[in-house]
């Protein structure tokens, strides 16, 4: 928390308005707890009324997920003095809009208090950028059999363990490293770029492993790939099918899905659940 406050640098009395649940690590630690300890003026409101109250309150700092930020008009975003966007990958149109703000990208997990990496204010040059290590050590594990490299974290911010069978089971290995389950690649300036969850990869029926996230990047959040156990990848499209659609893997013709489908697949943080999409598609 101290490392993140030093990076944000907001003084006592700073106005913070948010709709993150304080029962979750992101909202509790970086919005609520840091705000209370650093003398901020905090107000939390329901997501449904957030934009309306935002117009009136005009906060100086904001912590939010991409889904929330997408609905905020540019003049309000650019008026903010700072804040963190996290909880889901930031890419495409939203990333371009955030270039004109003083907001920064943040990455973490509940097991990491929850901050691990942070970008600079207004640094939105790459889709799915996670930022640079802050207050802890970060490295990539050895490539797995499919070439993916998992993000590993070590530091005082990692959890002591998780409750299991009446005891506490460590979440780090003997060397103190926490395996996040997130795949990433390094940048030349010490940062990391998200490459999907290790458990999001799926195999076709011929044994070929598909990592969908890098394949989806160029479509600006309009395409989701599914196909576990199938002979080919099935692209699902939100809106119009991109012209000259092509993938470097065997695939079926893209299918446009109604907005109700995407709403049903979207989590509160704004992530589209690939597993839920697969289930709904197969049952339709």
Order of alpha helices (4+ residues) and beta strands (2+ residues): alpha-beta-alpha-beta-alpha-beta-alpha-alpha-beta-alpha-beta-beta-beta-beta-beta-beta-beta-beta-beta-beta-beta-alpha-beta-beta-beta-alpha-alpha
